[in-house]
Amino acid sequence: MAEIQEREQKLIQYLNEAYGKEQELVTALQAHIAMTSRDAYKKRLKEHLKETRAQAKGLERRIKKLGGQAERIDLPGPDAVADAAGKAQATAQKAVAAAKGPLHALRGTGETERMLKNAKTEYADEAEEIANYNAIETLAEAVGDRDTAKLAREFRRQEERMARFLERTIETLTKAVAREEIPAAQRNGGPSRGRASKPKAASKPKAASKPKAASKPKRAAKPKSAARKTSGGRSSAKR
Ligand SMILES: [Fe+2]
């Protein structure tokens, strides 16, 4: 291509930004899959890895169609990623064991927390991808490139679905962390109802006493004003 116009240049630039992000996420997702022990979460990550790879290919094709060059990032292969993730996990487990004692490691401190941290990172990544595709779709529509707009819309929807899944996963994992790391007596709905009922009983009279105290002056004020009216009614300036 001898000359690429500003319209194509800008589209290629945005597509390449999204392409870079997707390549980065292929690696991140592989690492997270290796660190995930929960089946449903792992399955969804694998699905999204497939989606992410397909998105990268789709972007590559679109960039070429527009006369540009897809910018590849040099990233480690899946085996190296899985290996690095496994080593990082082992190191983290050792660190937890060393810092807090072997009981914490057995209790599960760390693993669920790490999955939760991964889920939060993935959620932030999804937000960036959604922003990328939103910008591409808007730009493509602004310059009348229907094919690019359609591609961006399709990919944005995939990212939005993943983001919604991650929202639920973050909740599930956080609840799991609470169960694993906080004794039942310190959680809502824990078996020690005796402890939970005490603050409730203590808060009820407080809440009930406030309106009473607030209503008393109102009731007291009315008779006073009424008494003034009746007492000075005949000689008041009203009539
Ligand atoms: Fe994604």
Residues whose N, C-alpha, C, O or C-beta is under 5 A from the ligand:
A	BS01	LIG	E126 E129 E159
